[in-house]
Amino acid sequence: MEPITLIVTALAAGASAGAIDALKDNAKEAAKAAYAKLRGLARKRVAGRVDGELALERYEAAPQKWEAVLTDELTAADAANDAGLVAAAAG
C-alpha cells in the first residue's frame, strides 16, 4: 500500500470509536495509545500548514469529507518519507 494511503487508512481506523470499543480492555488501551502516537506524528508533520492542521482535526469527525484534503496535505508535507509516521501507520 502506498505510504500516504496507509497513513490515512490508519487514521480512519483509529478514529473509528466502534472498532476500538469492540476490543478487550488491554487491547483497547494499546489501540488508543497507537492511534494517539500516529495522530501526534501526523500533527507534527502538518504543523504550520493551516489546511493540513484543519484537515487532520476535522478528519476524525467526517473522514469522507476531509480525506482528499488530508491526503493532499500529507503528500505536500512529504509524509511518505517520514519513516516514523509510516511505521506508526503500519502498526
C-alpha positions as CSV (number, residue, x, y, z in Angstrom):
1,M,0.0,0.0,0.0
2,E,1.3,3.5,-0.9
3,P,2.5,5.3,2.3
4,I,0.0,8.2,2.2
5,T,-2.9,5.8,1.7
6,L,-1.6,3.7,4.6
7,I,-1.4,6.7,6.9
8,V,-4.9,8.0,6.0
9,T,-6.3,4.5,6.4
10,A,-4.7,4.0,9.8
11,L,-6.0,7.4,10.9
12,A,-9.5,6.4,9.8
13,A,-9.3,3.1,11.6
14,G,-8.0,4.7,14.8
15,A,-10.8,7.3,14.7
16,S,-13.5,4.7,14.5
17,A,-14.8,4.5,18.0
18,G,-16.7,1.4,17.3
19,A,-13.7,-0.5,16.2
20,I,-11.7,0.4,19.3
21,D,-14.7,-0.1,21.7
22,A,-15.1,-3.7,20.4
23,L,-11.6,-4.6,21.7
24,K,-10.9,-6.1,25.1
25,D,-9.6,-3.6,27.7
26,N,-5.9,-4.3,27.3
27,A,-6.1,-4.3,23.5
28,K,-8.3,-1.2,23.7
29,E,-5.6,0.7,25.6
30,A,-2.9,-0.4,23.2
31,A,-5.0,0.7,20.2
32,K,-5.8,4.1,21.8
33,A,-2.0,4.6,22.5
34,A,-1.1,3.6,19.0
35,Y,-3.7,5.9,17.5
36,A,-2.5,8.8,19.7
37,K,1.1,8.2,18.6
38,L,0.0,8.1,14.9
39,R,-2.1,11.3,15.3
40,G,0.7,13.1,17.1
41,L,3.2,12.2,14.4
42,A,0.7,13.3,11.6
43,R,0.1,16.5,13.5
44,K,3.8,17.2,13.8
45,R,4.2,16.5,10.0
46,V,1.5,19.0,9.0
47,A,2.4,21.6,11.7
48,G,2.3,25.1,10.2
49,R,0.2,24.0,7.3
50,V,-3.1,25.6,8.1
51,D,-5.1,23.4,5.7
52,G,-3.3,20.3,6.9
53,E,-3.9,21.1,10.6
54,L,-7.6,21.7,9.9
55,A,-8.0,18.6,7.8
56,L,-6.4,16.4,10.4
57,E,-8.6,17.9,13.1
58,R,-11.8,17.5,11.1
59,Y,-10.9,14.2,9.6
60,E,-11.9,12.2,12.7
61,A,-15.5,13.5,12.6
62,A,-16.0,13.4,8.9
63,P,-13.4,11.2,7.2
64,Q,-15.1,11.1,3.8
65,K,-15.4,14.9,3.6
66,W,-11.8,15.5,4.7
67,E,-9.9,12.6,3.2
68,A,-8.9,14.3,-0.1
69,V,-7.6,17.4,1.7
70,L,-5.8,15.4,4.3
71,T,-4.2,13.2,1.6
72,D,-3.1,16.3,-0.4
73,E,-1.7,17.9,2.7
74,L,0.2,14.8,3.9
75,T,1.6,14.5,0.4
76,A,2.7,18.1,0.2
77,A,4.3,17.7,3.7
78,D,6.3,14.7,2.4
79,A,4.7,12.4,4.9
80,A,5.5,9.4,2.7
81,N,9.2,9.8,3.5
82,D,8.7,10.1,7.3
83,A,9.8,6.7,8.4
84,G,8.4,7.1,11.9
85,L,5.0,8.1,10.7
86,V,4.8,5.4,8.1
87,A,5.9,2.8,10.7
88,A,3.2,4.0,13.1
89,A,0.6,3.7,10.4
90,A,1.7,0.2,9.6
91,G,1.3,-0.7,13.2
